[in-house]
C-alpha cells in the first residue's frame, strides 16, 4: 500500500509540474488559453483514442496495418499543430 501512495504522489508531482509549464505557455500565447484540465484531456484523447479505435478504423477505412501505422506516426505533428501555436 505504501508503494502505491508513493507512486501516486510522484505522478501527481510530475503532472502538476507539466500543467504549470502548460499554463506558462498559455500566458506566452504558445498554447490557446483554456482550463488546464481541458488541455490535458485533449492531449490524452488525441494520443489514445486513435489507438483504442485502431481495429474499427482499419476496417471502416480499409487501411492496412502498415498504412495505419504511418497515419499514427504522422499524428505527432498533427497533434502538435492542433495544441501548440507553431510557426
Phi and psi restraints in degrees (range 20) as a CNS / XPLOR table:
assign (resid 1 and name C) (resid 2 and name N)
       (resid 2 and name CA) (resid 2 and name C) 1.0 -62.1 20.0 2
assign (resid 2 and name N) (resid 2 and name CA)
       (resid 2 and name C) (resid 3 and name N) 1.0 -38.4 20.0 2
assign (resid 2 and name C) (resid 3 and name N)
       (resid 3 and name CA) (resid 3 and name C) 1.0 -63.8 20.0 2
assign (resid 3 and name N) (resid 3 and name CA)
       (resid 3 and name C) (resid 4 and name N) 1.0 -41.3 20.0 2
assign (resid 3 and name C) (resid 4 and name N)
       (resid 4 and name CA) (resid 4 and name C) 1.0 -60.7 20.0 2
assign (resid 4 and name N) (resid 4 and name CA)
       (resid 4 and name C) (resid 5 and name N) 1.0 -43.6 20.0 2
assign (resid 4 and name C) (resid 5 and name N)
       (resid 5 and name CA) (resid 5 and name C) 1.0 -64.6 20.0 2
assign (resid 5 and name N) (resid 5 and name CA)
       (resid 5 and name C) (resid 6 and name N) 1.0 -41.6 20.0 2
assign (resid 5 and name C) (resid 6 and name N)
       (resid 6 and name CA) (resid 6 and name C) 1.0 -62.8 20.0 2
assign (resid 6 and name N) (resid 6 and name CA)
       (resid 6 and name C) (resid 7 and name N) 1.0 -44.7 20.0 2
assign (resid 6 and name C) (resid 7 and name N)
       (resid 7 and name CA) (resid 7 and name C) 1.0 -64.0 20.0 2
assign (resid 7 and name N) (resid 7 and name CA)
       (resid 7 and name C) (resid 8 and name N) 1.0 -43.8 20.0 2
assign (resid 7 and name C) (resid 8 and name N)
       (resid 8 and name CA) (resid 8 and name C) 1.0 -61.5 20.0 2
assign (resid 8 and name N) (resid 8 and name CA)
       (resid 8 and name C) (resid 9 and name N) 1.0 -43.0 20.0 2
assign (resid 8 and name C) (resid 9 and name N)
       (resid 9 and name CA) (resid 9 and name C) 1.0 -63.0 20.0 2
assign (resid 9 and name N) (resid 9 and name CA)
       (resid 9 and name C) (resid 10 and name N) 1.0 -40.6 20.0 2
assign (resid 9 and name C) (resid 10 and name N)
       (resid 10 and name CA) (resid 10 and name C) 1.0 -65.2 20.0 2
assign (resid 10 and name N) (resid 10 and name CA)
       (resid 10 and name C) (resid 11 and name N) 1.0 -45.4 20.0 2
assign (resid 10 and name C) (resid 11 and name N)
       (resid 11 and name CA) (resid 11 and name C) 1.0 -62.9 20.0 2
assign (resid 11 and name N) (resid 11 and name CA)
       (resid 11 and name C) (resid 12 and name N) 1.0 -39.8 20.0 2
assign (resid 11 and name C) (resid 12 and name N)
       (resid 12 and name CA) (resid 12 and name C) 1.0 -62.9 20.0 2
assign (resid 12 and name N) (resid 12 and name CA)
       (resid 12 and name C) (resid 13 and name N) 1.0 -41.9 20.0 2
assign (resid 12 and name C) (resid 13 and name N)
       (resid 13 and name CA) (resid 13 and name C) 1.0 -60.9 20.0 2
assign (resid 13 and name N) (resid 13 and name CA)
       (resid 13 and name C) (resid 14 and name N) 1.0 -46.6 20.0 2
assign (resid 13 and name C) (resid 14 and name N)
       (resid 14 and name CA) (resid 14 and name C) 1.0 -64.5 20.0 2
assign (resid 14 and name N) (resid 14 and name CA)
       (resid 14 and name C) (resid 15 and name N) 1.0 -46.7 20.0 2
assign (resid 14 and name C) (resid 15 and name N)
       (resid 15 and name CA) (resid 15 and name C) 1.0 -62.2 20.0 2
assign (resid 15 and name N) (resid 15 and name CA)
       (resid 15 and name C) (resid 16 and name N) 1.0 -42.5 20.0 2
assign (resid 15 and name C) (resid 16 and name N)
       (resid 16 and name CA) (resid 16 and name C) 1.0 -62.0 20.0 2
assign (resid 16 and name N) (resid 16 and name CA)
       (resid 16 and name C) (resid 17 and name N) 1.0 -43.3 20.0 2
assign (resid 16 and name C) (resid 17 and name N)
       (resid 17 and name CA) (resid 17 and name C) 1.0 -63.3 20.0 2
assign (resid 17 and name N) (resid 17 and name CA)
       (resid 17 and name C) (resid 18 and name N) 1.0 -41.7 20.0 2
assign (resid 17 and name C) (resid 18 and name N)
       (resid 18 and name CA) (resid 18 and name C) 1.0 -63.1 20.0 2
assign (resid 18 and name N) (resid 18 and name CA)
       (resid 18 and name C) (resid 19 and name N) 1.0 -43.4 20.0 2
assign (resid 18 and name C) (resid 19 and name N)
       (resid 19 and name CA) (resid 19 and name C) 1.0 -67.3 20.0 2
assign (resid 19 and name N) (resid 19 and name CA)
       (resid 19 and name C) (resid 20 and name N) 1.0 -34.6 20.0 2
assign (resid 19 and name C) (resid 20 and name N)
       (resid 20 and name CA) (resid 20 and name C) 1.0 -62.9 20.0 2
assign (resid 20 and name N) (resid 20 and name CA)
       (resid 20 and name C) (resid 21 and name N) 1.0 -41.9 20.0 2
assign (resid 20 and name C) (resid 21 and name N)
       (resid 21 and name CA) (resid 21 and name C) 1.0 -65.3 20.0 2
assign (resid 21 and name N) (resid 21 and name CA)
       (resid 21 and name C) (resid 22 and name N) 1.0 -41.2 20.0 2
assign (resid 21 and name C) (resid 22 and name N)
       (resid 22 and name CA) (resid 22 and name C) 1.0 -62.3 20.0 2
assign (resid 22 and name N) (resid 22 and name CA)
       (resid 22 and name C) (resid 23 and name N) 1.0 -40.0 20.0 2
assign (resid 22 and name C) (resid 23 and name N)
       (resid 23 and name CA) (resid 23 and name C) 1.0 -62.8 20.0 2
assign (resid 23 and name N) (resid 23 and name CA)
       (resid 23 and name C) (resid 24 and name N) 1.0 -40.8 20.0 2
assign (resid 23 and name C) (resid 24 and name N)
       (resid 24 and name CA) (resid 24 and name C) 1.0 -61.4 20.0 2
assign (resid 24 and name N) (resid 24 and name CA)
       (resid 24 and name C) (resid 25 and name N) 1.0 -42.5 20.0 2
assign (resid 24 and name C) (resid 25 and name N)
       (resid 25 and name CA) (resid 25 and name C) 1.0 -67.4 20.0 2
assign (resid 25 and name N) (resid 25 and name CA)
       (resid 25 and name C) (resid 26 and name N) 1.0 -32.1 20.0 2
assign (resid 25 and name C) (resid 26 and name N)
       (resid 26 and name CA) (resid 26 and name C) 1.0 -66.1 20.0 2
assign (resid 26 and name N) (resid 26 and name CA)
       (resid 26 and name C) (resid 27 and name N) 1.0 -41.3 20.0 2
assign (resid 26 and name C) (resid 27 and name N)
       (resid 27 and name CA) (resid 27 and name C) 1.0 -63.0 20.0 2
assign (resid 27 and name N) (resid 27 and name CA)
       (resid 27 and name C) (resid 28 and name N) 1.0 -36.6 20.0 2
assign (resid 27 and name C) (resid 28 and name N)
       (resid 28 and name CA) (resid 28 and name C) 1.0 -74.5 20.0 2
assign (resid 28 and name N) (resid 28 and name CA)
       (resid 28 and name C) (resid 29 and name N) 1.0 -16.3 20.0 2
assign (resid 28 and name C) (resid 29 and name N)
       (resid 29 and name CA) (resid 29 and name C) 1.0 92.1 20.0 2
assign (resid 29 and name N) (resid 29 and name CA)
       (resid 29 and name C) (resid 30 and name N) 1.0 7.8 20.0 2
assign (resid 29 and name C) (resid 30 and name N)
       (resid 30 and name CA) (resid 30 and name C) 1.0 -81.9 20.0 2
assign (resid 30 and name N) (resid 30 and name CA)
       (resid 30 and name C) (resid 31 and name N) 1.0 -18.8 20.0 2
assign (resid 30 and name C) (resid 31 and name N)
       (resid 31 and name CA) (resid 31 and name C) 1.0 -130.5 20.0 2
assign (resid 31 and name N) (resid 31 and name CA)
       (resid 31 and name C) (resid 32 and name N) 1.0 139.2 20.0 2
assign (resid 31 and name C) (resid 32 and name N)
       (resid 32 and name CA) (resid 32 and name C) 1.0 -58.4 20.0 2
assign (resid 32 and name N) (resid 32 and name CA)
       (resid 32 and name C) (resid 33 and name N) 1.0 136.7 20.0 2
assign (resid 32 and name C) (resid 33 and name N)
       (resid 33 and name CA) (resid 33 and name C) 1.0 -63.4 20.0 2
assign (resid 33 and name N) (resid 33 and name CA)
       (resid 33 and name C) (resid 34 and name N) 1.0 129.0 20.0 2
assign (resid 33 and name C) (resid 34 and name N)
       (resid 34 and name CA) (resid 34 and name C) 1.0 -165.7 20.0 2
assign (resid 34 and name N) (resid 34 and name CA)
       (resid 34 and name C) (resid 35 and name N) 1.0 167.1 20.0 2
assign (resid 34 and name C) (resid 35 and name N)
       (resid 35 and name CA) (resid 35 and name C) 1.0 -58.4 20.0 2
assign (resid 35 and name N) (resid 35 and name CA)
       (resid 35 and name C) (resid 36 and name N) 1.0 134.5 20.0 2
assign (resid 35 and name C) (resid 36 and name N)
       (resid 36 and name CA) (resid 36 and name C) 1.0 -60.4 20.0 2
assign (resid 36 and name N) (resid 36 and name CA)
       (resid 36 and name C) (resid 37 and name N) 1.0 -31.2 20.0 2
assign (resid 36 and name C) (resid 37 and name N)
       (resid 37 and name CA) (resid 37 and name C) 1.0 -67.2 20.0 2
assign (resid 37 and name N) (resid 37 and name CA)
       (resid 37 and name C) (resid 38 and name N) 1.0 -39.0 20.0 2
assign (resid 37 and name C) (resid 38 and name N)
       (resid 38 and name CA) (resid 38 and name C) 1.0 -62.5 20.0 2
assign (resid 38 and name N) (resid 38 and name CA)
       (resid 38 and name C) (resid 39 and name N) 1.0 -42.6 20.0 2
assign (resid 38 and name C) (resid 39 and name N)
       (resid 39 and name CA) (resid 39 and name C) 1.0 -58.6 20.0 2
assign (resid 39 and name N) (resid 39 and name CA)
       (resid 39 and name C) (resid 40 and name N) 1.0 -46.8 20.0 2
assign (resid 39 and name C) (resid 40 and name N)
       (resid 40 and name CA) (resid 40 and name C) 1.0 -65.0 20.0 2
assign (resid 40 and name N) (resid 40 and name CA)
       (resid 40 and name C) (resid 41 and name N) 1.0 -43.2 20.0 2
assign (resid 40 and name C) (resid 41 and name N)
       (resid 41 and name CA) (resid 41 and name C) 1.0 -62.8 20.0 2
assign (resid 41 and name N) (resid 41 and name CA)
       (resid 41 and name C) (resid 42 and name N) 1.0 -41.0 20.0 2
assign (resid 41 and name C) (resid 42 and name N)
       (resid 42 and name CA) (resid 42 and name C) 1.0 -61.1 20.0 2
assign (resid 42 and name N) (resid 42 and name CA)
       (resid 42 and name C) (resid 43 and name N) 1.0 -46.4 20.0 2
assign (resid 42 and name C) (resid 43 and name N)
       (resid 43 and name CA) (resid 43 and name C) 1.0 -60.4 20.0 2
assign (resid 43 and name N) (resid 43 and name CA)
       (resid 43 and name C) (resid 44 and name N) 1.0 -50.1 20.0 2
assign (resid 43 and name C) (resid 44 and name N)
       (resid 44 and name CA) (resid 44 and name C) 1.0 -63.4 20.0 2
assign (resid 44 and name N) (resid 44 and name CA)
       (resid 44 and name C) (resid 45 and name N) 1.0 -41.0 20.0 2
assign (resid 44 and name C) (resid 45 and name N)
       (resid 45 and name CA) (resid 45 and name C) 1.0 -70.4 20.0 2
assign (resid 45 and name N) (resid 45 and name CA)
       (resid 45 and name C) (resid 46 and name N) 1.0 -38.2 20.0 2
assign (resid 45 and name C) (resid 46 and name N)
       (resid 46 and name CA) (resid 46 and name C) 1.0 -63.6 20.0 2
assign (resid 46 and name N) (resid 46 and name CA)
       (resid 46 and name C) (resid 47 and name N) 1.0 -32.9 20.0 2
assign (resid 46 and name C) (resid 47 and name N)
       (resid 47 and name CA) (resid 47 and name C) 1.0 -80.5 20.0 2
assign (resid 47 and name N) (resid 47 and name CA)
       (resid 47 and name C) (resid 48 and name N) 1.0 -40.9 20.0 2
assign (resid 47 and name C) (resid 48 and name N)
       (resid 48 and name CA) (resid 48 and name C) 1.0 -92.6 20.0 2
assign (resid 48 and name N) (resid 48 and name CA)
       (resid 48 and name C) (resid 49 and name N) 1.0 -35.6 20.0 2
assign (resid 48 and name C) (resid 49 and name N)
       (resid 49 and name CA) (resid 49 and name C) 1.0 -57.7 20.0 2
assign (resid 49 and name N) (resid 49 and name CA)
       (resid 49 and name C) (resid 50 and name N) 1.0 -47.0 20.0 2
assign (resid 49 and name C) (resid 50 and name N)
       (resid 50 and name CA) (resid 50 and name C) 1.0 -60.9 20.0 2
assign (resid 50 and name N) (resid 50 and name CA)
       (resid 50 and name C) (resid 51 and name N) 1.0 -32.5 20.0 2
assign (resid 50 and name C) (resid 51 and name N)
       (resid 51 and name CA) (resid 51 and name C) 1.0 -73.1 20.0 2
assign (resid 51 and name N) (resid 51 and name CA)
       (resid 51 and name C) (resid 52 and name N) 1.0 -40.0 20.0 2
assign (resid 51 and name C) (resid 52 and name N)
       (resid 52 and name CA) (resid 52 and name C) 1.0 -65.2 20.0 2
assign (resid 52 and name N) (resid 52 and name CA)
       (resid 52 and name C) (resid 53 and name N) 1.0 -38.5 20.0 2
assign (resid 52 and name C) (resid 53 and name N)
       (resid 53 and name CA) (resid 53 and name C) 1.0 -90.0 20.0 2
assign (resid 53 and name N) (resid 53 and name CA)
       (resid 53 and name C) (resid 54 and name N) 1.0 3.6 20.0 2
assign (resid 53 and name C) (resid 54 and name N)
       (resid 54 and name CA) (resid 54 and name C) 1.0 -49.6 20.0 2
assign (resid 54 and name N) (resid 54 and name CA)
       (resid 54 and name C) (resid 55 and name N) 1.0 -49.1 20.0 2
assign (resid 54 and name C) (resid 55 and name N)
       (resid 55 and name CA) (resid 55 and name C) 1.0 -59.0 20.0 2
assign (resid 55 and name N) (resid 55 and name CA)
       (resid 55 and name C) (resid 56 and name N) 1.0 -41.6 20.0 2
assign (resid 55 and name C) (resid 56 and name N)
       (resid 56 and name CA) (resid 56 and name C) 1.0 -67.9 20.0 2
assign (resid 56 and name N) (resid 56 and name CA)
       (resid 56 and name C) (resid 57 and name N) 1.0 -45.9 20.0 2
assign (resid 56 and name C) (resid 57 and name N)
       (resid 57 and name CA) (resid 57 and name C) 1.0 -58.7 20.0 2
assign (resid 57 and name N) (resid 57 and name CA)
       (resid 57 and name C) (resid 58 and name N) 1.0 -43.3 20.0 2
assign (resid 57 and name C) (resid 58 and name N)
       (resid 58 and name CA) (resid 58 and name C) 1.0 -60.5 20.0 2
assign (resid 58 and name N) (resid 58 and name CA)
       (resid 58 and name C) (resid 59 and name N) 1.0 -42.7 20.0 2
assign (resid 58 and name C) (resid 59 and name N)
       (resid 59 and name CA) (resid 59 and name C) 1.0 -73.3 20.0 2
assign (resid 59 and name N) (resid 59 and name CA)
       (resid 59 and name C) (resid 60 and name N) 1.0 -48.2 20.0 2
assign (resid 59 and name C) (resid 60 and name N)
       (resid 60 and name CA) (resid 60 and name C) 1.0 -64.1 20.0 2
assign (resid 60 and name N) (resid 60 and name CA)
       (resid 60 and name C) (resid 61 and name N) 1.0 -40.9 20.0 2
assign (resid 60 and name C) (resid 61 and name N)
       (resid 61 and name CA) (resid 61 and name C) 1.0 -95.2 20.0 2
assign (resid 61 and name N) (resid 61 and name CA)
       (resid 61 and name C) (resid 62 and name N) 1.0 -1.3 20.0 2
assign (resid 61 and name C) (resid 62 and name N)
       (resid 62 and name CA) (resid 62 and name C) 1.0 51.9 20.0 2
assign (resid 62 and name N) (resid 62 and name CA)
       (resid 62 and name C) (resid 63 and name N) 1.0 54.3 20.0 2
assign (resid 62 and name C) (resid 63 and name N)
       (resid 63 and name CA) (resid 63 and name C) 1.0 -111.1 20.0 2
assign (resid 63 and name N) (resid 63 and name CA)
       (resid 63 and name C) (resid 64 and name N) 1.0 133.7 20.0 2
assign (resid 63 and name C) (resid 64 and name N)
       (resid 64 and name CA) (resid 64 and name C) 1.0 -70.1 20.0 2
assign (resid 64 and name N) (resid 64 and name CA)
       (resid 64 and name C) (resid 65 and name N) 1.0 164.0 20.0 2
assign (resid 64 and name C) (resid 65 and name N)
       (resid 65 and name CA) (resid 65 and name C) 1.0 -59.8 20.0 2
assign (resid 65 and name N) (resid 65 and name CA)
       (resid 65 and name C) (resid 66 and name N) 1.0 -40.8 20.0 2
assign (resid 65 and name C) (resid 66 and name N)
       (resid 66 and name CA) (resid 66 and name C) 1.0 -65.9 20.0 2
assign (resid 66 and name N) (resid 66 and name CA)
       (resid 66 and name C) (resid 67 and name N) 1.0 -45.1 20.0 2
assign (resid 66 and name C) (resid 67 and name N)
       (resid 67 and name CA) (resid 67 and name C) 1.0 -65.2 20.0 2
assign (resid 67 and name N) (resid 67 and name CA)
       (resid 67 and name C) (resid 68 and name N) 1.0 -37.1 20.0 2
assign (resid 67 and name C) (resid 68 and name N)
       (resid 68 and name CA) (resid 68 and name C) 1.0 -65.3 20.0 2
assign (resid 68 and name N) (resid 68 and name CA)
       (resid 68 and name C) (resid 69 and name N) 1.0 -41.0 20.0 2
assign (resid 68 and name C) (resid 69 and name N)
       (resid 69 and name CA) (resid 69 and name C) 1.0 -61.7 20.0 2
assign (resid 69 and name N) (resid 69 and name CA)
       (resid 69 and name C) (resid 70 and name N) 1.0 -38.4 20.0 2
assign (resid 69 and name C) (resid 70 and name N)
       (resid 70 and name CA) (resid 70 and name C) 1.0 -62.1 20.0 2
assign (resid 70 and name N) (resid 70 and name CA)
       (resid 70 and name C) (resid 71 and name N) 1.0 -40.8 20.0 2
assign (resid 70 and name C) (resid 71 and name N)
       (resid 71 and name CA) (resid 71 and name C) 1.0 -62.0 20.0 2
assign (resid 71 and name N) (resid 71 and name CA)
       (resid 71 and name C) (resid 72 and name N) 1.0 -43.7 20.0 2
assign (resid 71 and name C) (resid 72 and name N)
       (resid 72 and name CA) (resid 72 and name C) 1.0 -62.8 20.0 2
assign (resid 72 and name N) (resid 72 and name CA)
       (resid 72 and name C) (resid 73 and name N) 1.0 -41.4 20.0 2
assign (resid 72 and name C) (resid 73 and name N)
       (resid 73 and name CA) (resid 73 and name C) 1.0 -61.5 20.0 2
assign (resid 73 and name N) (resid 73 and name CA)
       (resid 73 and name C) (resid 74 and name N) 1.0 -36.5 20.0 2
assign (resid 73 and name C) (resid 74 and name N)
       (resid 74 and name CA) (resid 74 and name C) 1.0 -73.3 20.0 2
assign (resid 74 and name N) (resid 74 and name CA)
       (resid 74 and name C) (resid 75 and name N) 1.0 -22.1 20.0 2
assign (resid 74 and name C) (resid 75 and name N)
       (resid 75 and name CA) (resid 75 and name C) 1.0 -61.2 20.0 2
assign (resid 75 and name N) (resid 75 and name CA)
       (resid 75 and name C) (resid 76 and name N) 1.0 -28.9 20.0 2
assign (resid 75 and name C) (resid 76 and name N)
       (resid 76 and name CA) (resid 76 and name C) 1.0 -54.7 20.0 2
assign (resid 76 and name N) (resid 76 and name CA)
       (resid 76 and name C) (resid 77 and name N) 1.0 -47.7 20.0 2
assign (resid 76 and name C) (resid 77 and name N)
       (resid 77 and name CA) (resid 77 and name C) 1.0 -69.7 20.0 2
assign (resid 77 and name N) (resid 77 and name CA)
       (resid 77 and name C) (resid 78 and name N) 1.0 -39.9 20.0 2
assign (resid 77 and name C) (resid 78 and name N)
       (resid 78 and name CA) (resid 78 and name C) 1.0 -59.6 20.0 2
assign (resid 78 and name N) (resid 78 and name CA)
       (resid 78 and name C) (resid 79 and name N) 1.0 -46.2 20.0 2
assign (resid 78 and name C) (resid 79 and name N)
       (resid 79 and name CA) (resid 79 and name C) 1.0 -64.7 20.0 2
assign (resid 79 and name N) (resid 79 and name CA)
       (resid 79 and name C) (resid 80 and name N) 1.0 -43.7 20.0 2
assign (resid 79 and name C) (resid 80 and name N)
       (resid 80 and name CA) (resid 80 and name C) 1.0 -58.5 20.0 2
assign (resid 80 and name N) (resid 80 and name CA)
       (resid 80 and name C) (resid 81 and name N) 1.0 -42.8 20.0 2
assign (resid 80 and name C) (resid 81 and name N)
       (resid 81 and name CA) (resid 81 and name C) 1.0 -68.7 20.0 2
assign (resid 81 and name N) (resid 81 and name CA)
       (resid 81 and name C) (resid 82 and name N) 1.0 -29.8 20.0 2
assign (resid 81 and name C) (resid 82 and name N)
       (resid 82 and name CA) (resid 82 and name C) 1.0 -73.3 20.0 2
assign (resid 82 and name N) (resid 82 and name CA)
       (resid 82 and name C) (resid 83 and name N) 1.0 -42.5 20.0 2
assign (resid 82 and name C) (resid 83 and name N)
       (resid 83 and name CA) (resid 83 and name C) 1.0 -91.0 20.0 2
assign (resid 83 and name N) (resid 83 and name CA)
       (resid 83 and name C) (resid 84 and name N) 1.0 -30.6 20.0 2
assign (resid 83 and name C) (resid 84 and name N)
       (resid 84 and name CA) (resid 84 and name C) 1.0 -117.4 20.0 2
assign (resid 84 and name N) (resid 84 and name CA)
       (resid 84 and name C) (resid 85 and name N) 1.0 144.2 20.0 2
assign (resid 84 and name C) (resid 85 and name N)
       (resid 85 and name CA) (resid 85 and name C) 1.0 -85.8 20.0 2
assign (resid 85 and name N) (resid 85 and name CA)
       (resid 85 and name C) (resid 86 and name N) 1.0 94.2 20.0 2
assign (resid 85 and name C) (resid 86 and name N)
       (resid 86 and name CA) (resid 86 and name C) 1.0 -105.0 20.0 2
assign (resid 86 and name N) (resid 86 and name CA)
       (resid 86 and name C) (resid 87 and name N) 1.0 137.2 20.0 2
